[in-house]
């Protein structure tokens, strides 16, 4: 090979190496600090724009509303459990959630947007720091694309998207897609929410 060919190959290899380095730095930056937030233009009203931007605006600007009242617990007949006893661990589902019906709302019970309720109108809900997520959670413990909720019939399936800090269902970190029963707490970063009828 000639000297010119070797020189061109070296320069090409260095350029390719720098592209990889910049790609890694950009991915780390967006995972640590989040993607840049898009601001709505003054002409954009509540009727324009994507559903994700509308839900994000609701979560970010919602006033602190009192939490929705919880349904009264159902009596524990024929179970051998007295009303004051601790409930047994049965897959994380509360006995009162068994007959509650399909979930229609996502209610944030703790975190920045505590008390916010979002209607579950779509079949796929994405959760993360990214501005194009359906539910945007901005804190240091939430990944850019953290988790996904998908409807399967009357059930909702929770999937962790290989997040750094994990997703917890009723306090247990999930490693595969799981069904989310109503009134079962899901924790992502510093935010906890429940699915309710």
Buried (B, 14 or more C-beta within 10 A) or exposed (E): EEEEEEEEEEEEEEEEEEEEEEEEEEEEEBBEEBBEEEEBEEEEEEEEBEEBBBBBBBBEEBEEEEBEEEEEEEEBEEEEEEEEEEEEEEEBBBBBBEEBEEBEBBBBBBBBBBBBBBEBEBEEBBBBBBBBBBBBBBBEBBBBBBBBBBBEEEBBEBBBBEBEBBBBBBEBEBEEEBBBBBBBBBBBBBBBBBBBE
